[in-house]
Amino acid sequence: MWAFPILAVFAGAAITLQAGMNARLGVLFKNPLLATAIAFLLACVFTLIFMMATHRQLP
């Protein structure tokens, strides 16, 4: 239960990082929709890698 405030802080930081990354990618690609799609794809890939690395068997 004590970890929830810490997770909330990290989630808030992640949102600001994601917004900054989308803005920079939008300028780089000159297309904000493409930038958002690339950021989403990278987030999915990293999430899948994390899930595979921390695979646990369900009870």
All heavy atoms as TSV, in Angstrom:
chain	resi	resn	atom	element	x	y	z
A	1	MET	N	N	0.820	-1.193	0.000
A	1	MET	CA	C	0.000	0.000	0.000
A	1	MET	C	C	0.864	1.258	0.000
A	1	MET	O	O	0.468	2.268	-0.519
A	1	MET	CB	C	-0.902	-0.041	1.228
A	1	MET	CG	C	-2.060	0.902	1.147
A	1	MET	SD	S	-3.176	0.542	-0.171
A	1	MET	CE	C	-4.572	-0.045	0.680
A	2	TRP	N	N	2.049	1.176	0.594
A	2	TRP	CA	C	2.943	2.327	0.673
A	2	TRP	C	C	3.534	2.680	-0.679
A	2	TRP	O	O	4.015	3.784	-0.873
A	2	TRP	CB	C	4.050	2.076	1.680
A	2	TRP	CG	C	4.864	0.857	1.358
A	2	TRP	CD1	C	4.627	-0.423	1.789
A	2	TRP	CD2	C	5.992	0.788	0.499
A	2	TRP	NE1	N	5.553	-1.270	1.252
A	2	TRP	CE2	C	6.409	-0.558	0.446
A	2	TRP	CE3	C	6.697	1.721	-0.246
A	2	TRP	CZ2	C	7.495	-0.974	-0.311
A	2	TRP	CZ3	C	7.780	1.288	-0.994
A	2	TRP	CH2	C	8.169	-0.039	-1.007
A	3	ALA	N	N	3.512	1.751	-1.635
A	3	ALA	CA	C	4.137	1.977	-2.934
A	3	ALA	C	C	3.267	2.819	-3.866
A	3	ALA	O	O	3.785	3.351	-4.851
A	3	ALA	CB	C	4.458	0.646	-3.591
A	4	PHE	N	N	1.987	2.938	-3.584
A	4	PHE	CA	C	1.101	3.673	-4.487
A	4	PHE	C	C	1.481	5.136	-4.670
A	4	PHE	O	O	1.486	5.633	-5.797
A	4	PHE	CB	C	-0.353	3.542	-4.057
A	4	PHE	CG	C	-0.922	2.164	-4.279
A	4	PHE	CD1	C	-1.762	1.586	-3.344
A	4	PHE	CD2	C	-0.616	1.437	-5.415
A	4	PHE	CE1	C	-2.280	0.324	-3.540
A	4	PHE	CE2	C	-1.127	0.175	-5.622
A	4	PHE	CZ	C	-1.956	-0.387	-4.681
A	5	PRO	N	N	1.821	5.875	-3.611
A	5	PRO	CA	C	2.253	7.269	-3.836
A	5	PRO	C	C	3.531	7.365	-4.671
A	5	PRO	O	O	3.667	8.263	-5.505
A	5	PRO	CB	C	2.484	7.808	-2.422
A	5	PRO	CG	C	1.665	6.942	-1.538
A	5	PRO	CD	C	1.659	5.592	-2.184
A	6	ILE	N	N	4.440	6.436	-4.474
A	6	ILE	CA	C	5.678	6.426	-5.261
A	6	ILE	C	C	5.361	6.133	-6.726
A	6	ILE	O	O	5.897	6.784	-7.631
A	6	ILE	CB	C	6.666	5.404	-4.677
A	6	ILE	CG1	C	7.078	5.836	-3.272
A	6	ILE	CG2	C	7.886	5.261	-5.574
A	6	ILE	CD1	C	7.852	4.802	-2.508
A	7	LEU	N	N	4.484	5.174	-6.959
A	7	LEU	CA	C	4.084	4.862	-8.331
A	7	LEU	C	C	3.377	6.048	-8.987
A	7	LEU	O	O	3.548	6.293	-10.181
A	7	LEU	CB	C	3.172	3.631	-8.353
A	7	LEU	CG	C	3.853	2.304	-8.077
A	7	LEU	CD1	C	2.809	1.189	-7.964
A	7	LEU	CD2	C	4.856	1.976	-9.157
A	8	ALA	N	N	2.599	6.786	-8.215
A	8	ALA	CA	C	1.909	7.961	-8.750
A	8	ALA	C	C	2.908	9.025	-9.194
A	8	ALA	O	O	2.731	9.663	-10.241
A	8	ALA	CB	C	0.946	8.528	-7.712
A	9	VAL	N	N	3.972	9.210	-8.426
A	9	VAL	CA	C	4.998	10.187	-8.796
A	9	VAL	C	C	5.687	9.755	-10.088
A	9	VAL	O	O	5.898	10.559	-10.999
A	9	VAL	CB	C	6.018	10.365	-7.651
A	9	VAL	CG1	C	7.233	11.141	-8.110
A	9	VAL	CG2	C	5.358	11.038	-6.466
A	10	PHE	N	N	6.036	8.478	-10.186
A	10	PHE	CA	C	6.679	7.979	-11.406
A	10	PHE	C	C	5.742	8.064	-12.615
A	10	PHE	O	O	6.180	8.357	-13.723
A	10	PHE	CB	C	7.174	6.549	-11.217
A	10	PHE	CG	C	8.463	6.475	-10.456
A	10	PHE	CD1	C	8.526	5.752	-9.286
A	10	PHE	CD2	C	9.602	7.125	-10.896
A	10	PHE	CE1	C	9.713	5.673	-8.571
A	10	PHE	CE2	C	10.788	7.055	-10.190
A	10	PHE	CZ	C	10.844	6.326	-9.019
A	11	ALA	N	N	4.464	7.820	-12.411
A	11	ALA	CA	C	3.501	7.928	-13.511
A	11	ALA	C	C	3.393	9.375	-13.984
A	11	ALA	O	O	3.330	9.638	-15.190
A	11	ALA	CB	C	2.138	7.409	-13.069
A	12	GLY	N	N	3.383	10.313	-13.061
A	12	GLY	CA	C	3.344	11.723	-13.443
A	12	GLY	C	C	4.585	12.135	-14.217
A	12	GLY	O	O	4.507	12.882	-15.198
A	13	ALA	N	N	5.731	11.636	-13.795
A	13	ALA	CA	C	6.970	11.934	-14.513
A	13	ALA	C	C	6.949	11.311	-15.904
A	13	ALA	O	O	7.412	11.921	-16.878
A	13	ALA	CB	C	8.172	11.421	-13.724
A	14	ALA	N	N	6.408	10.110	-16.018
A	14	ALA	CA	C	6.345	9.439	-17.314
A	14	ALA	C	C	5.439	10.194	-18.289
A	14	ALA	O	O	5.737	10.264	-19.483
A	14	ALA	CB	C	5.856	8.004	-17.138
A	15	ILE	N	N	4.360	10.771	-17.792
A	15	ILE	CA	C	3.454	11.528	-18.656
A	15	ILE	C	C	4.166	12.746	-19.230
A	15	ILE	O	O	4.045	13.045	-20.428
A	15	ILE	CB	C	2.183	11.934	-17.882
A	15	ILE	CG1	C	1.328	10.703	-17.611
A	15	ILE	CG2	C	1.383	12.976	-18.648
A	15	ILE	CD1	C	0.176	10.952	-16.672
A	16	THR	N	N	4.935	13.439	-18.394
A	16	THR	CA	C	5.642	14.615	-18.901
A	16	THR	C	C	6.743	14.224	-19.881
A	16	THR	O	O	6.964	14.916	-20.875
A	16	THR	CB	C	6.240	15.437	-17.752
A	16	THR	OG1	O	7.139	14.619	-17.003
A	16	THR	CG2	C	5.167	15.957	-16.834
A	17	LEU	N	N	7.423	13.123	-19.629
A	17	LEU	CA	C	8.441	12.650	-20.568
A	17	LEU	C	C	7.815	12.254	-21.900
A	17	LEU	O	O	8.370	12.519	-22.965
A	17	LEU	CB	C	9.210	11.471	-19.974
A	17	LEU	CG	C	10.149	11.802	-18.827
A	17	LEU	CD1	C	10.723	10.522	-18.230
A	17	LEU	CD2	C	11.262	12.710	-19.286
A	18	GLN	N	N	6.660	11.599	-21.847
A	18	GLN	CA	C	5.980	11.185	-23.069
A	18	GLN	C	C	5.544	12.402	-23.893
A	18	GLN	O	O	5.673	12.401	-25.115
A	18	GLN	CB	C	4.752	10.333	-22.716
A	18	GLN	CG	C	4.034	9.759	-23.913
A	18	GLN	CD	C	4.788	8.617	-24.548
A	18	GLN	OE1	O	5.596	7.963	-23.919
A	18	GLN	NE2	N	4.528	8.383	-25.812
A	19	ALA	N	N	5.056	13.430	-23.244
A	19	ALA	CA	C	4.636	14.635	-23.959
A	19	ALA	C	C	5.828	15.309	-24.633
A	19	ALA	O	O	5.742	15.742	-25.790
A	19	ALA	CB	C	3.944	15.602	-22.999
A	20	GLY	N	N	6.932	15.387	-23.915
A	20	GLY	CA	C	8.137	15.976	-24.504
A	20	GLY	C	C	8.665	15.162	-25.675
A	20	GLY	O	O	9.101	15.721	-26.692
A	21	MET	N	N	8.630	13.840	-25.534
A	21	MET	CA	C	9.085	12.976	-26.621
A	21	MET	C	C	8.181	13.122	-27.845
A	21	MET	O	O	8.663	13.202	-28.987
A	21	MET	CB	C	9.116	11.523	-26.165
A	21	MET	CG	C	9.733	10.583	-27.183
A	21	MET	SD	S	9.945	8.912	-26.592
A	21	MET	CE	C	8.266	8.335	-26.571
A	22	ASN	N	N	6.876	13.180	-27.632
A	22	ASN	CA	C	5.951	13.358	-28.756
A	22	ASN	C	C	6.197	14.690	-29.461
A	22	ASN	O	O	6.150	14.767	-30.693
A	22	ASN	CB	C	4.502	13.293	-28.275
A	22	ASN	CG	C	4.019	11.879	-28.084
A	22	ASN	OD1	O	4.666	10.923	-28.499
A	22	ASN	ND2	N	2.885	11.743	-27.431
A	23	ALA	N	N	6.462	15.738	-28.690
A	23	ALA	CA	C	6.706	17.052	-29.291
A	23	ALA	C	C	7.972	17.035	-30.143
A	23	ALA	O	O	7.983	17.536	-31.270
A	23	ALA	CB	C	6.812	18.112	-28.198
A	24	ARG	N	N	9.032	16.440	-29.620
A	24	ARG	CA	C	10.287	16.385	-30.381
A	24	ARG	C	C	10.157	15.506	-31.619
A	24	ARG	O	O	10.690	15.839	-32.681
A	24	ARG	CB	C	11.423	15.885	-29.510
A	24	ARG	CG	C	11.873	16.911	-28.514
A	24	ARG	CD	C	13.063	16.424	-27.745
A	24	ARG	NE	N	13.436	17.399	-26.753
A	24	ARG	CZ	C	14.635	17.937	-26.690
A	24	ARG	NH1	N	15.556	17.589	-27.536
A	24	ARG	NH2	N	14.901	18.809	-25.759
A	25	LEU	N	N	9.480	14.379	-31.482
A	25	LEU	CA	C	9.279	13.521	-32.649
A	25	LEU	C	C	8.399	14.201	-33.691
A	25	LEU	O	O	8.607	14.040	-34.892
A	25	LEU	CB	C	8.666	12.179	-32.232
A	25	LEU	CG	C	9.609	11.186	-31.566
A	25	LEU	CD1	C	8.826	9.981	-31.070
A	25	LEU	CD2	C	10.690	10.749	-32.519
A	26	GLY	N	N	7.406	14.960	-33.237
A	26	GLY	CA	C	6.542	15.691	-34.163
A	26	GLY	C	C	7.320	16.702	-34.988
A	26	GLY	O	O	7.084	16.865	-36.185
A	27	VAL	N	N	8.271	17.377	-34.360
A	27	VAL	CA	C	9.118	18.333	-35.082
A	27	VAL	C	C	10.059	17.587	-36.023
A	27	VAL	O	O	10.256	17.989	-37.169
A	27	VAL	CB	C	9.906	19.213	-34.082
A	27	VAL	CG1	C	10.973	20.024	-34.792
A	27	VAL	CG2	C	8.958	20.114	-33.325
A	28	LEU	N	N	10.624	16.493	-35.539
A	28	LEU	CA	C	11.575	15.721	-36.345
A	28	LEU	C	C	10.926	15.144	-37.600
A	28	LEU	O	O	11.478	15.243	-38.699
A	28	LEU	CB	C	12.177	14.592	-35.505
A	28	LEU	CG	C	13.196	13.692	-36.195
A	28	LEU	CD1	C	14.455	14.477	-36.505
A	28	LEU	CD2	C	13.517	12.500	-35.315
A	29	PHE	N	N	9.749	14.550	-37.451
A	29	PHE	CA	C	9.069	13.916	-38.583
A	29	PHE	C	C	8.121	14.850	-39.322
A	29	PHE	O	O	7.560	14.465	-40.349
A	29	PHE	CB	C	8.296	12.679	-38.110
A	29	PHE	CG	C	9.182	11.565	-37.652
A	29	PHE	CD1	C	9.093	11.076	-36.365
A	29	PHE	CD2	C	10.115	11.003	-38.498
A	29	PHE	CE1	C	9.909	10.051	-35.930
A	29	PHE	CE2	C	10.934	9.976	-38.082
A	29	PHE	CZ	C	10.828	9.506	-36.793
A	30	LYS	N	N	7.907	16.050	-38.776
A	30	LYS	CA	C	6.975	17.024	-39.358
A	30	LYS	C	C	5.563	16.451	-39.519
A	30	LYS	O	O	4.838	16.804	-40.435
A	30	LYS	CB	C	7.503	17.534	-40.704
A	30	LYS	CG	C	8.800	18.288	-40.593
A	30	LYS	CD	C	9.268	18.797	-41.932
A	30	LYS	CE	C	10.518	19.607	-41.805
A	30	LYS	NZ	N	11.729	18.876	-41.637
A	31	ASN	N	N	5.214	15.538	-38.623
A	31	ASN	CA	C	3.904	14.908	-38.661
A	31	ASN	C	C	3.581	14.423	-37.238
A	31	ASN	O	O	4.128	13.418	-36.794
A	31	ASN	CB	C	3.908	13.735	-39.639
A	31	ASN	CG	C	2.541	13.126	-39.817
A	31	ASN	OD1	O	1.629	13.365	-39.020
A	31	ASN	ND2	N	2.398	12.320	-40.855
A	32	PRO	N	N	2.690	15.113	-36.529
A	32	PRO	CA	C	2.417	14.720	-35.147
A	32	PRO	C	C	1.743	13.356	-35.018
A	32	PRO	O	O	1.968	12.649	-34.035
A	32	PRO	CB	C	1.510	15.831	-34.620
A	32	PRO	CG	C	0.978	16.511	-35.818
A	32	PRO	CD	C	1.968	16.315	-36.913
A	33	LEU	N	N	0.950	12.952	-35.998
A	33	LEU	CA	C	0.309	11.645	-35.937
A	33	LEU	C	C	1.343	10.526	-36.058
A	33	LEU	O	O	1.287	9.528	-35.323
A	33	LEU	CB	C	-0.746	11.516	-37.041
A	33	LEU	CG	C	-1.590	10.254	-37.016
A	33	LEU	CD1	C	-2.344	10.152	-35.699
A	33	LEU	CD2	C	-2.555	10.247	-38.175
A	34	LEU	N	N	2.304	10.685	-36.945
A	34	LEU	CA	C	3.375	9.704	-37.097
A	34	LEU	C	C	4.222	9.648	-35.825
A	34	LEU	O	O	4.606	8.558	-35.373
A	34	LEU	CB	C	4.247	10.046	-38.305
A	34	LEU	CG	C	5.438	9.126	-38.567
A	34	LEU	CD1	C	4.973	7.706	-38.851
A	34	LEU	CD2	C	6.271	9.665	-39.715
A	35	ALA	N	N	4.491	10.789	-35.237
A	35	ALA	CA	C	5.269	10.831	-33.997
A	35	ALA	C	C	4.553	10.086	-32.878
A	35	ALA	O	O	5.176	9.320	-32.135
A	35	ALA	CB	C	5.513	12.278	-33.597
A	36	THR	N	N	3.261	10.284	-32.760
A	36	THR	CA	C	2.491	9.593	-31.729
A	36	THR	C	C	2.462	8.099	-31.982
A	36	THR	O	O	2.588	7.295	-31.049
A	36	THR	CB	C	1.057	10.154	-31.672
A	36	THR	OG1	O	1.131	11.561	-31.442
A	36	THR	CG2	C	0.250	9.497	-30.581
A	37	ALA	N	N	2.323	7.687	-33.238
A	37	ALA	CA	C	2.317	6.265	-33.573
A	37	ALA	C	C	3.656	5.612	-33.238
A	37	ALA	O	O	3.700	4.500	-32.702
A	37	ALA	CB	C	1.986	6.071	-35.055
A	38	ILE	N	N	4.756	6.291	-33.529
A	38	ILE	CA	C	6.081	5.743	-33.226
A	38	ILE	C	C	6.276	5.644	-31.717
A	38	ILE	O	O	6.779	4.634	-31.214
A	38	ILE	CB	C	7.179	6.593	-33.890
A	38	ILE	CG1	C	7.138	6.389	-35.394
A	38	ILE	CG2	C	8.548	6.254	-33.333
A	38	ILE	CD1	C	8.042	7.307	-36.180
A	39	ALA	N	N	5.881	6.663	-30.980
A	39	ALA	CA	C	6.013	6.639	-29.523
A	39	ALA	C	C	5.169	5.509	-28.934
A	39	ALA	O	O	5.615	4.804	-28.018
A	39	ALA	CB	C	5.598	7.978	-28.933
A	40	PHE	N	N	3.970	5.314	-29.446
A	40	PHE	CA	C	3.102	4.241	-28.963
A	40	PHE	C	C	3.713	2.880	-29.276
A	40	PHE	O	O	3.706	1.978	-28.434
A	40	PHE	CB	C	1.710	4.367	-29.603
A	40	PHE	CG	C	0.755	3.306	-29.143
A	40	PHE	CD1	C	0.182	3.372	-27.887
A	40	PHE	CD2	C	0.420	2.248	-29.966
A	40	PHE	CE1	C	-0.695	2.404	-27.458
A	40	PHE	CE2	C	-0.449	1.266	-29.549
A	40	PHE	CZ	C	-1.017	1.346	-28.287
A	41	LEU	N	N	4.246	2.721	-30.474
A	41	LEU	CA	C	4.873	1.456	-30.858
A	41	LEU	C	C	6.065	1.144	-29.953
A	41	LEU	O	O	6.221	0.007	-29.490
A	41	LEU	CB	C	5.311	1.508	-32.323
A	41	LEU	CG	C	6.005	0.261	-32.849
A	41	LEU	CD1	C	5.044	-0.915	-32.878
A	41	LEU	CD2	C	6.559	0.517	-34.235
A	42	LEU	N	N	6.901	2.141	-29.690
A	42	LEU	CA	C	8.051	1.922	-28.806
A	42	LEU	C	C	7.606	1.568	-27.389
A	42	LEU	O	O	8.198	0.695	-26.744
A	42	LEU	CB	C	8.943	3.153	-28.787
A	42	LEU	CG	C	9.762	3.392	-30.052
A	42	LEU	CD1	C	10.497	4.720	-29.961
A	42	LEU	CD2	C	10.734	2.259	-30.279
A	43	ALA	N	N	6.566	2.223	-26.906
A	43	ALA	CA	C	6.053	1.908	-25.573
A	43	ALA	C	C	5.533	0.472	-25.520
A	43	ALA	O	O	5.772	-0.245	-24.538
A	43	ALA	CB	C	4.954	2.890	-25.184
A	44	CYS	N	N	4.866	0.034	-26.568
A	44	CYS	CA	C	4.370	-1.346	-26.625
A	44	CYS	C	C	5.518	-2.343	-26.643
A	44	CYS	O	O	5.484	-3.369	-25.955
A	44	CYS	CB	C	3.484	-1.549	-27.846
A	44	CYS	SG	S	1.881	-0.775	-27.718
A	45	VAL	N	N	6.549	-2.054	-27.427
A	45	VAL	CA	C	7.702	-2.959	-27.516
A	45	VAL	C	C	8.389	-3.076	-26.160
A	45	VAL	O	O	8.688	-4.192	-25.701
A	45	VAL	CB	C	8.684	-2.476	-28.606
A	45	VAL	CG1	C	10.009	-3.211	-28.513
A	45	VAL	CG2	C	8.073	-2.662	-29.984
A	46	PHE	N	N	8.647	-1.945	-25.499
A	46	PHE	CA	C	9.299	-1.994	-24.192
A	46	PHE	C	C	8.428	-2.685	-23.148
A	46	PHE	O	O	8.929	-3.399	-22.287
A	46	PHE	CB	C	9.695	-0.599	-23.728
A	46	PHE	CG	C	10.918	-0.080	-24.420
A	46	PHE	CD1	C	10.860	1.076	-25.169
A	46	PHE	CD2	C	12.122	-0.752	-24.341
A	46	PHE	CE1	C	11.979	1.561	-25.816
A	46	PHE	CE2	C	13.255	-0.286	-24.980
A	46	PHE	CZ	C	13.184	0.880	-25.727
A	47	THR	N	N	7.119	-2.499	-23.232
A	47	THR	CA	C	6.217	-3.177	-22.304
A	47	THR	C	C	6.253	-4.681	-22.519
A	47	THR	O	O	6.307	-5.461	-21.554
A	47	THR	CB	C	4.784	-2.648	-22.456
A	47	THR	OG1	O	4.783	-1.243	-22.195
A	47	THR	CG2	C	3.836	-3.346	-21.502
A	48	LEU	N	N	6.238	-5.118	-23.770
A	48	LEU	CA	C	6.312	-6.547	-24.051
A	48	LEU	C	C	7.639	-7.143	-23.592
A	48	LEU	O	O	7.676	-8.251	-23.040
A	48	LEU	CB	C	6.106	-6.803	-25.548
A	48	LEU	CG	C	4.685	-6.598	-26.047
A	48	LEU	CD1	C	4.642	-6.729	-27.573
A	48	LEU	CD2	C	3.746	-7.600	-25.413
A	49	ILE	N	N	8.734	-6.437	-23.807
A	49	ILE	CA	C	10.043	-6.915	-23.342
A	49	ILE	C	C	10.051	-7.047	-21.822
A	49	ILE	O	O	10.521	-8.052	-21.273
A	49	ILE	CB	C	11.170	-5.976	-23.821
A	49	ILE	CG1	C	11.337	-6.106	-25.333
A	49	ILE	CG2	C	12.478	-6.280	-23.102
A	49	ILE	CD1	C	12.256	-5.067	-25.947
A	50	PHE	N	N	9.510	-6.043	-21.136
A	50	PHE	CA	C	9.444	-6.090	-19.672
A	50	PHE	C	C	8.587	-7.256	-19.204
A	50	PHE	O	O	8.955	-7.973	-18.271
A	50	PHE	CB	C	8.898	-4.776	-19.124
A	50	PHE	CG	C	8.760	-4.768	-17.635
A	50	PHE	CD1	C	9.867	-4.593	-16.838
A	50	PHE	CD2	C	7.522	-4.947	-17.041
A	50	PHE	CE1	C	9.746	-4.601	-15.451
A	50	PHE	CE2	C	7.384	-4.954	-15.673
A	50	PHE	CZ	C	8.508	-4.778	-14.871
A	51	MET	N	N	7.448	-7.469	-19.863
A	51	MET	CA	C	6.564	-8.565	-19.473
A	51	MET	C	C	7.231	-9.920	-19.694
A	51	MET	O	O	7.077	-10.828	-18.889
A	51	MET	CB	C	5.243	-8.478	-20.244
A	51	MET	CG	C	4.358	-7.351	-19.785
A	51	MET	SD	S	2.877	-7.149	-20.784
A	51	MET	CE	C	2.106	-8.729	-20.637
A	52	MET	N	N	7.964	-10.055	-20.779
A	52	MET	CA	C	8.650	-11.317	-21.048
A	52	MET	C	C	9.801	-11.536	-20.066
A	52	MET	O	O	10.073	-12.678	-19.666
A	52	MET	CB	C	9.146	-11.342	-22.484
A	52	MET	CG	C	8.010	-11.460	-23.489
A	52	MET	SD	S	8.481	-11.191	-25.204
A	52	MET	CE	C	9.774	-12.365	-25.447
A	53	ALA	N	N	10.464	-10.467	-19.658
A	53	ALA	CA	C	11.596	-10.592	-18.738
A	53	ALA	C	C	11.132	-10.903	-17.316
A	53	ALA	O	O	11.874	-11.518	-16.553
A	53	ALA	CB	C	12.418	-9.307	-18.745
A	54	THR	N	N	9.943	-10.478	-16.949
A	54	THR	CA	C	9.441	-10.695	-15.597
A	54	THR	C	C	8.262	-11.658	-15.588
A	54	THR	O	O	7.366	-11.532	-14.762
A	54	THR	CB	C	9.024	-9.364	-14.958
A	54	THR	OG1	O	7.979	-8.783	-15.741
A	54	THR	CG2	C	10.196	-8.407	-14.857
A	55	HIS	N	N	8.279	-12.618	-16.468
A	55	HIS	CA	C	7.169	-13.575	-16.588
A	55	HIS	C	C	6.990	-14.362	-15.307
A	55	HIS	O	O	7.941	-14.918	-14.762
A	55	HIS	CB	C	7.435	-14.532	-17.749
A	55	HIS	CG	C	6.378	-15.576	-17.918
A	55	HIS	ND1	N	5.112	-15.263	-18.303
A	55	HIS	CD2	C	6.428	-16.904	-17.724
A	55	HIS	CE1	C	4.408	-16.390	-18.341
A	55	HIS	NE2	N	5.188	-17.398	-18.016
A	56	ARG	N	N	5.779	-14.388	-14.825
A	56	ARG	CA	C	5.436	-15.156	-13.637
A	56	ARG	C	C	4.295	-16.106	-13.964
A	56	ARG	O	O	3.414	-15.776	-14.747
A	56	ARG	CB	C	5.000	-14.257	-12.491
A	56	ARG	CG	C	6.076	-13.373	-11.982
A	56	ARG	CD	C	5.582	-12.632	-10.794
A	56	ARG	NE	N	6.547	-11.588	-10.423
A	56	ARG	CZ	C	6.371	-10.759	-9.448
A	56	ARG	NH1	N	5.258	-10.808	-8.738
A	56	ARG	NH2	N	7.265	-9.870	-9.164
A	57	GLN	N	N	4.311	-17.224	-13.313
A	57	GLN	CA	C	3.242	-18.205	-13.492
A	57	GLN	C	C	2.051	-17.811	-12.608
A	57	GLN	O	O	2.226	-17.497	-11.429
A	57	GLN	CB	C	3.756	-19.589	-13.088
A	57	GLN	CG	C	2.892	-20.708	-13.568
A	57	GLN	CD	C	2.938	-20.881	-15.068
A	57	GLN	OE1	O	2.553	-19.996	-15.811
A	57	GLN	NE2	N	3.427	-22.006	-15.499
A	58	LEU	N	N	0.878	-17.809	-13.187
A	58	LEU	CA	C	-0.314	-17.475	-12.418
A	58	LEU	C	C	-0.711	-18.672	-11.534
A	58	LEU	O	O	-0.535	-19.817	-11.940
A	58	LEU	CB	C	-1.475	-17.116	-13.339
A	58	LEU	CG	C	-1.279	-15.832	-14.158
A	58	LEU	CD1	C	-2.435	-15.664	-15.134
A	58	LEU	CD2	C	-1.187	-14.636	-13.242
A	59	PRO	N	N	-1.260	-18.403	-10.370
A	59	PRO	CA	C	-1.641	-19.520	-9.475
A	59	PRO	C	C	-2.838	-20.282	-9.999
A	59	PRO	O	O	-3.641	-19.864	-10.717
A	59	PRO	CB	C	-1.973	-18.847	-8.157
A	59	PRO	CG	C	-2.168	-17.417	-8.438
A	59	PRO	CD	C	-1.490	-17.124	-9.735
